[in-house]
C-alpha cells in the first residue's frame, strides 16, 4: 500500500530520522536519495545518512558524504528550538548565548542535569 499523497521534504526527512533511530541503513539510503531529488542543495539528508553510516561503522561511506558536502560548499543550518512561556515565544540556536535569560536558563539546566545523574 502506497501513501495517499506524494512525499515531500518533511515526510522523507521524518522517515530518514526514523531510519537513524532504528539503524536501518537500507531504508535510510532510500529516504536520503529522495530528499536529494527534492532539494539537492540541502545538506541535511547527507548529514543524516553520514551519521547512520558512522553508527554502523561504515566510515568510508560516512566520510565520503562529508567530503561531498564540503566540496559542494553546502552549509547545514544550526539547530533551533522554540518554546512558548506565558504567551511569549523564545528561540534558541545551537551554541547561541544571546538570549537575555541565558545565564538563568543554563543554571537551571545544570541543576536538572545533576538531578538526573
Secondary structure as the mmCIF struct_conf table of DSSP 4:
data_model
#
loop_
_struct_conf.conf_type_id
_struct_conf.id
_struct_conf.beg_label_comp_id
_struct_conf.beg_label_asym_id
_struct_conf.beg_label_seq_id
_struct_conf.end_label_comp_id
_struct_conf.end_label_asym_id
_struct_conf.end_label_seq_id
BEND BEND1 UNK A 4 UNK A 5
HELX_RH_AL_P HELX_RH_AL_P1 UNK A 9 UNK A 21
TURN_TY1_P TURN_TY1_P1 UNK A 22 UNK A 23
HELX_RH_AL_P HELX_RH_AL_P2 UNK A 25 UNK A 38
TURN_TY1_P TURN_TY1_P2 UNK A 40 UNK A 41
HELX_RH_AL_P HELX_RH_AL_P3 UNK A 44 UNK A 55
TURN_TY1_P TURN_TY1_P3 UNK A 56 UNK A 57
HELX_RH_AL_P HELX_RH_AL_P4 UNK A 59 UNK A 71
TURN_TY1_P TURN_TY1_P4 UNK A 72 UNK A 73
HELX_LH_PP_P HELX_LH_PP_P1 UNK A 76 UNK A 79
STRN STRN1 UNK A 80 UNK A 85
TURN_TY1_P TURN_TY1_P5 UNK A 86 UNK A 87
STRN STRN2 UNK A 88 UNK A 93
TURN_TY1_P TURN_TY1_P6 UNK A 94 UNK A 95
BEND BEND2 UNK A 99 UNK A 99
TURN_TY1_P TURN_TY1_P7 UNK A 100 UNK A 101
HELX_RH_AL_P HELX_RH_AL_P5 UNK A 102 UNK A 116
#
